[in-house]
Amino acid sequence: MSNELVLVPDLGNSDPVDVIEIAVQVGDVVAQEDTLVVVESDKATVEIPAPRAGTITAIKVELGSQIRTDDPLVEMAAEGEDAQPGPAAAAPAAEEQPEESAAPAAKQASAEPTPAVAEEEISLVVPELGDIDGAVLIEWLVQEGDHIEVDDLVAVLESDKASFEVPAEQAGKVVAFTAELGQSVNSGQALLTLLSESAATPAAAPPAEEEPAPKEAAARTPSTGQKSTPSTAPLPSTTAQLTSASDVAVFAGPAVRRLAREMGVDLSQVPGTGVKGRVTKDDLKAHVKKALTTAPAATGTGAPALPEIDFSQFGTVREEEESRLRQLAAENLHRSWLTIPAVTHQDEADVTALEQFRRAENKRSDEGANLTLLAFLLKACAEGLKRFPRFNSSLANDGKTLVFKEYVHIGIAVDTDYGLVVPVLRDVDKKGLRDIAAEVVELATKARDKKLSPAEMQGGCFTISSLGGIGGGYFTPIINWPEVAILGVGRSKKQPEWNGEEFVPRDMLPLALTYDHRVVNGADAARFSRYVAEALEDMRRLLL
């Protein structure tokens, strides 16, 4: 059985076409005329069939990539009448040492695995990013030639929400990088190529046969379309990710993409009505028309551009580019500030009794994490979101529909050296206070160590931004869209409070609730804030 490189047939068009679907995986047995891949031009969608029957041994294209006539498509082992896997794999060794044709079968078999496995290459891809629209490759943690184990960190990606590290899903040797620093990548896109662990370490063999095998493998390393992959080789899990249509963020033809670039439209925001959700020119035009007629405020502030200032004329300066995380966070905050009519309601809670109880519990019990004020805040807000469901909703883009959520996920703002990140605690209403406190510590630690996964920063219903550990009182937090409210918490302080007979010292906690006035009115905000404050003053209220 010999490998054959299948090329892209004549497509009748000099322009490249987009790969929108990969219909096979490595190891699949296909018949003649079975569909291998589906491509799309600005004029039509075309299925490319297999020229003959055989087994797929390698896939040379990726979803979303552009290809032309005669580009490599797949590698397949064509089924021949005399094709036998054993002799084909051992043929090179037989040519170099013809005198061994009469050698014992056991010796011949021991020479077979080395050339077959030595060419087994796999692609390590970007893990599932969820609803994050792409991330930027900002750092390599490995070099070509490095040997890595499963879960070793290989790269650092940065999105508009956080920086996170990519672990290896399979052990092996790094042989090539397929992405570049600064490049934007999406789920399933190849980052680097690995030589499998068995390929990186020569197979055990008699001393006389150890040297020819690596020389043979080295001579066949360039892409010649003649790689041989044993039929028993396991299919790497990364390959399956490459062949999933869901890994492509947007389905659109070159003409539509070109028009979107000219219009300055983000295609990921355009709902597609074509086959398999493909974005058409009509979809693009309808999206632009809707944006112009329903959201004119989002196109800009109308303020004149700020003049450029040469600060060096006043003294010595230095420039430092903001990280991508800070840049994108600034864009998101600016968008929220411009598009959401936000109001901040201020209140305060008497947490004297709560603080006494919290300190006593932490001294009394050494089980689990220490109770923190933030844990009580999360629990009180979770019950508040259930009591006042408008705070646990999002306003649809049409501006007319509210989406109410039956789950209670709350984000906590965490200050890190590389920017502000908001990990999300899930189902807070169903957890105990010590469990909540332990999860806060875990997520905050992962945030500062750049260990947060995309899934741990998604799905929030409400956000708490607590500055109590730093200091300060009231402030105006900006809503974390698509949420409709955020609670800002300052540092509690002793102050005199009138009890009806005299002034007594009490621990008062400042609360600042910023809300979307399109969804929440002032009376609702006051009720929600009072509910949270009274729950903190006496947690027994949560049992009512």
N, C-alpha and C positions, 0 to 999 in steps of 0.2 A: 504494500500500500504506500503510495508516494503522494506527497502534498503538492497541490497545484494552486497557484494564485489566481483568483477570479478577479478580473478587472471590470470597471464600469463600462458597459456597452456604449455604443454611439447614441447619444441622447438627442442629436440633431440640433444642438444649441451650444454656442461657444461660451455662454455664461454659466457660472457654477449653479448647482441646484442644492437645496437643503435636504439633509437626511432627517425625515420626520418620524420614521419608525424602523426599528430593527426587528425583523420577524423571526430570527433564529438566535440560538445560543451555542457557545462552544460545546461540542459533544453531540449536537443534534444530527440525526440522520435524515437527509432530505432526498426527495426524488427529483428527477428532471422537471423543470418548470415550476417547482415550488418557489414561493416568494422568499427572497433573502432580505431585501430592504425596500422601503418605500421612500421615494424622493419627491420633492415638490419644487417646481419652478414658478415663475410669475404667470404661467399660462396653464399648467396642468399638474396633476399628481400622477406619478408613474411608479408601478411596481417592477422591480428588477428580479427576474427569475434565475434559478440555478441552471447553468448550462448543461449539467449532467447530474446523476445521482452520486451521493457520497456523504462523508461525515465532516461537519464543520470543525476545524481545528484552531482557527483564529479569526477574530473580527478586526478589520483594519480601519473601520470608521467609527465615529461616535455620534450619538444623537445630537442634532443641532449643527453638526459640522457641514461644510460645503465641499462638494466634490465635482470633478469634471470627468469627461470621457477618458478612459484608460487609467484612472486612478485605482489603486488597490482597494478592493471591496472586502473580500473574505479569503481565507485560506481553507481549502477543503481537501480531504483525502478521497480521491475518486475511486470508486469500486471497479477494479479490473479483474479479468478472468483468472489471471495468475497471481493476483495480489495476495501476498502472505505477510502479516505484520512482522513475524520474527526475522526472516531473512532480510527484509527491507531495512530494518533497524540495524542489522549487523553487517550490511554490505560494505560500508567504508572500512571496517576492521579487516574484512576478508580480502579487500584489495591490497591493503598494506602488507598482510601476512598470509599469502596464499598457501603456505605450507601447513597452515592450521586447519585446512578444510577437512582433514581427517581426524582432528582433535576430538576428544571426548565431548559429548553434548553438554556436560556440566560446565566445562571451561568456556564453551561458546556462549552459553546462557549468561555467564557472569560478565561477559563483555558487552552484552546488549543494552542494559539499562543506562550506561554512562552517556552515550551520544543521544539517546532518546530523551532523558530527563534534562540534560544539559541545556536544551533549547527551550525549556518551559518558562515562558515569561508571563507575568500577570501585571495588570494595571491597578494601582492603588488610587481610589477615587474619593472625591469629596463626599462626606457622609450626608445623610438627609438633613436639609436645612429648615424643613417645615415651611412656614410662610415668609421666611426671610428671602428677599429678592436679591440673591447674589452676595458674595463676600469677596474680599480682596486678600490675596496671598501676600502677607507682609514679612514672613520669615521662614527660612528653611532650618530645620533642626537636625538634618542629616546631610551627608555629602555622598557623591558618587563613590561606590566601592565599599560603603559602610554595610556591615551586617546588622540587621535589626530583628528583634523578636516581636511576637504578637503583643499589641498594646504599647509598644514603644512609640513615643511621639515623633512625628516626622515633619510637621509644618504648623505654622500659626496663621489662622485666618481671622479677618476682622470685618464685622458687619456694622450696620448702623446701630446695633444694640450692644455688642460686646466683642471682645477678642476671645478666641477659643482655639485649643490645640487639636490636631487631627492625629488619632492613634493608628497604628498599622493593624490591619485585620489579618495579616499573614506574615510569617517570618520569611526572610530572604535577604538577598544582596541588592542594594540600590545600583541599577545600571544606567538609568537615564532619567532626567527631569522632563516632564511633558507640559509643565506650566511654568510661567516666569513670575518673578517677584513683581508685585504691583498689578498683576493681572486679576481681573474680576472673574470668579469661578462660580459655578452653580452645582447643585446636588447631582452626583453621578459623573461629573467631569473628571477626567484623568488628571492626577497630580504627578505621579512618577511611575516608572516601570521597575518591577522587582524580578530578580531571578530567584525562583523558588528555593527554599532552604536545602532541598535535596540536590538542586542543581548547583548551588553555591559550594557544596561540599562534595568532592568526588566520591563515587561509590567505592565500597571496599572491593579490592581486586588483587590478584597476585602482583608482586613487585614488578614483573616484566611488562605488565599491561597498564601500569598507572600513568606513564607519560603520554602514550598516543592519544588517550581519550581527551585530555584537556587541549592538546594541540588541535585535534579534529574539531572540537567545539569552538575554539577560538577562530579557526578558519571559516567557520560557518556562521559566526556572529552577525555579520552584516545582513540586512534584509534582502534575501535573494529569492524569497518565496519557496524555499526548499526545506523548511523546518519540519521536523518529524515529532509528533506528539503521541505518546502511547495512549491507547484507547482506555486504559485503566486509570489515567491521571484524573484526580478529583477536580471538579469544576470550582474555581475560586468564587467566593461569595461576591467579590467585587464585580465579576462579569455580569451577574444577574442585574446589578444596579445599572449597568450601562445599557441594558437592553429593555429597560422599562420606559414606556412612553411618558409616564408621569414625571420622569426626571427632566424633561424639557419644560422650562418655565413658560414659554410662549410658543404656540404653533402659528406661524405666519410665513408667507412666501417672501422672496427677496424684494418684489415690487412693493409689498405692504410695508416691509421693514424700511425700505428706502424712503417711502412717503412719510412714515412715522418720524424718521430722523429729520426730514425736512421740516416737519411741523413741530418738532420738539416734543413729541408725545411719548410717554413711557408705555410701551405695549403691554406691560404686565398689568396695567390698570384698565385695559380695554377688554370687555367681555366679548368672546368670540361666538359667532352663530354658525360658523361653517362646520364641516365634517370634523368630528372629534374635538370640537371647540376651537377650530382654527379661526384666526382673526382675518377678516376680509377687509377690502377697501371701504365697503359700506359701513362695517362696524367701526372703522377708524373715523370716518367722517361723522357718523352719528355721535361718537364719543366727544369729538371736538365741538360739534354743534351744541350738545348738552352742556358741556363745560362753559361755553360762551354765554349761554342763555340762563343757566341756573346758578352759576357760581362766579360772577364777575369779580367778587372781592378777592378770590384766590389768585388772581393773575398779577397782583402787585398792590403796593400801597399808594401809588401815585406821587410819592415823595421824590424830589429830585435826587440824582445820584450824588453820593458823598465825594467831595474832592480828594484827590491823592495828596498826601502830606509827606514831605521828606523830613523825617524826624532827626536825621543825622546832622541837619543844620544847627540843631540846638545842643548837640553833644554826642558822645559815643553811644551806639546802639548795637544790638545783635538781633538776628532774626531766627525764629524757630518755628517750623511748620507744625501746625496742630495735627494730632493723630487723626486718622480717618474716623475713628469712633467719635471723637469730639466734634469733628466737622459735621458728621451726619446727625449727631444729637442736636447740634445747634440749628440745623435745617429743620428738624422735626419740631423743636421748641418754637422756632420762628413761625412755622406753619400753623401750629396750634394757637399761638398768640394772635395771628392775623385772622384766622377763620372761626375761632370759637368765641362767642360773646360770654366771657368769663366774669364771674362775680365772686368775691371772697367774703365769707361770713366768719366773724371772729367770736370765739367763746372761750370759756375756761372751765376746768374741772377741778374740784377739791379732791386731791388724791392722798390726803393725810392718812386716812385709815388704810387705803390700799397699800401705801408704802410701808406702813407698820406691819401689815399682814405679809407682804412680799418678803421683807427682811427676816421676819420670824420664821417663815416657811423655809427659806434658804438655810437658816441656821439649824432648823429642826431636822431637815431631811437632806441626805447627801445622795439621794437617788435621782438619776437623770440630770438634765441641765438646770442651771440656776434660773429661777423665774426672773424675767426682766419686765420692765414697764411696757416694752414694745409687744411682748406676748399678750398682755392684757388688752392693749390697744387693738391688736389684730382680732382678738376674740370679740371685743365689744363692737368693732366695725363689721365683723362678719354677721353678727346678729342684727345690726342696724341695716345691712344690705337686704336681709331677709324681711325685716319689718317694713322697709321703705324700698320696694322693688324698682322704682324709677332710678335709683342710684346704682342699681345692678343691671343697667341696660346700655345699649349703644344706639345712636341715631344713624339710620341707614343713609346712604349717599343721596337718596332722593329727597332727604329733608322732611319726609312725611311719615316715615315708619320707624317705630321703636322696636328694637330686638331685645326682649327680656331673657335673661340667662337664669337657668335653673340651678346653676352651680355657683359656688362662691370661691373664687380664686383671687388672692390679694397680693399685689406687688409691693416690695419694700425697696426704697432707693438706697443704694450702697455706694459710698464714696470710695474710689480706688485711685491708684497713682496714674492710671491711664484714662480716667473719665468716670462718669456716673453711669452705673448699670442698675437694672431693676429686675432681679430674680423674682419669680412668682411662687408663692405657697399655694398649693392646691387643696380644695375642700377644707378650708380653715374652720368652717362651722361644724365639722365632724370630728375635730381633733381636740385633745386635752391641752391644757396650758403648758405642761412640761414638754409634750411632743412638739408644740408650736415653738417653744423656746429653743429646743434642740435643733429644729429645722432652720430657724433663723441663723443660728451659729454656723451650721453646715453650709447654707447658701452664701452667707457673707464671706466665709473663708474661701469657698470656690470662686466667688466673684473676684476677690483680691488676688487669687493665684491664677486667674485666667482659665479656670477649669469648668466654667458654666457651659452647658450644652445649649443649643438654640431652643430646644423644647422647654428648658427651665426658665426661659424668658418670654414665653408666649402665653396667651390666654388669660391675661389679667382682667379683672372686672373693676378694680379700684386700687388706688396706690396710697401708701403712707410714706411720707418723707419726714423722718424724725431727725432734728438737729440737736436733740437734748444732750447728746454726748459731747457736742462742741460748745453749745451755749446759744444765747440769744432768745428772743421772745417770739412775737408774731411776725409772720412773713407771708408772701403771696406766692404759693407754688403754682406752677403751670400744669394744666391738665395733660395727662399722658394719653393722647388720642389713640384708639377710639373709645376710651373710657369717658365718663361724663363728670367725674369728680375726683378730687385728690385731697387728702388731709395732711396739712402741715403741722408738725408738733414741735414746740420749743422746749426750753429747759424749765422744769418746775422750780418755783422759788417760794420762800417763806414771805408771807405778807399778812397784815392784820385784816381779819374779817369780823364783821359785826354779827353776833349770834342772837341778838335781841336784847341782850343785857349789857354786853361788854365786847370789846375787841379782843380776839384771840388769834394766836399765830396759826396759820394753816398753810399746807403745801398746795399751791395753785399751779395747774398745768395749762399753758396757753395752747389753744387749738385754732387752726385757720383752715376752713373748708372752702376750697375753690370749686365752683360747679359751673356746668354749661347751662346758661340761662334759657336756652331753647328747650331743654328737657326738664330742668328743675327750677321752680320758682322760689322766691325768698322765704316764704312760709315753710315749704318743704325742707329747705336747707336748715332753717332754725330748728325744726322738729328733729331732724336727723342729728344735728350737732348736740342738741340737748339730750337726746337718747343716749348717745355715746358718752357724753359727760356724766350723766346720772348713772350709767352702767359702771363707769370707772369709780364713781363715788361709793357705790354699793353694788358689788357684782351679783348679789342675790337677786337683783332685778332681772337678770338674764334667765332666771328660772321661772319667771312669771309668764 
